[in-house]
Amino acid sequence: MNEGQIPDKLLSQIERDRELIEQELPELADRDVRMREAADEDTLSGHLRRAIHHSRRPLRDIGREAGISSTLLCDFLEGERTLRSDVLDRLAQAVGVTISLVAHTNE
């Protein structure tokens, strides 16, 4: 093998990896759309999702601090799963936000 030439074994692995990425890309794009739509909700969960995204912290760290798996956290972020109020509280604490309610009156 000449200097600067990529070994055949490595080229084969790169090609296999590219094929896998190509297969996964549509699903990842769909998940991204769901995640953005869920974060855009004007709900308590939507606000918390935005806070989680803006925290820029690794999801596994946030999940660990909140006592849930990163898989469950991802499902919540995609809007595929709801969470109990105590879990929402722990997620808010993990990203350093507080949840407060403002009562609106109909006048």
N, C-alpha and C positions, 0 to 999 in steps of 0.2 A: 504494500500500500504506500502511495506517495504521501508526502507531507501535505496537509490541507485537504486530503481526500477523506470523506466520511465512510466508515466501514459499512459494508452491506447489511450486517445485523442491525446496526443503529438506524440505517435508512428504512429497513423493514418495520422496525418498531415505531419510527416516526409516522410512517404511512398508516399503520394500524391505529395509532393515536388520533391521527387526523380524521380517519373514518368514524371513530367513536365520537369525536367532538361534533362532526357533521350530523350524526344521528341524534345527539343530545340537544343540539341547538334549538330546534323548534319547541321542544318542551321548556327549555330555559326561557325562551322568548315569551311563551304563554304564562309562565310563572311570574315573569317580570311585569306583564300587563296586570295580572291579578293583584300583585303586590302594590302596584301604583294605584289601582282602583280602590283597594282596601284602605290605603293610607289617605286617599282623598276624601273618604267618608267624613261627613260633619257629625261625628259621633264621638263619644268618649273613647271607644276603641280606635277610631281613626286618628284622634289626637295623640293617643299613646303610641300608635304605630309610627307616626311622624317623629315623635320624640325618640323612639328607639333608633330609627334611621339616622336622625341628626346626631345621635350620640357618637356615631362612628366607632363604637366598641364592637369587638367580636361577639357574634350571637351566642357562641358557646359560653362566653364569660357572663353575658347577661342572663342566659338561661340558668346557668349554675347558681348565680346569686339569687335568682327568683325561685329556685328549686324545681325547675322544669327542664325537660330535654330540649336540645336545639331543634330537634324535629318538630316538637310541639310548638315551639316559638315560631318556626318557619310557617307552620300551618296557620297560626294566628296572624302572622304578618301578611299572608296571602289571602286572608279572609275565609279560609277553609274551615276554621275552628273558632269557637268562642271559648272564653276562659272565665272561671269563677272570679268573683270580685276580689277575693283575697290574693289570687294570683296576679290580677291586674295591679293591685296595690304593690305587690313585691316587684313587679316589672317596673313600675313607676319609680320605686326607690332605687332599683338597680341602675337606672339611667339618670337619676337625680332630678326628677320632676315631681311636683305635687299635683294631686287631683283635687280640684275644688269645684263646687257646684254653685251656680248663680241662679236664683229663682227669678223667673220672669212673670210679671203679672199682666193680665189682660185688661188693660184700661182703655 
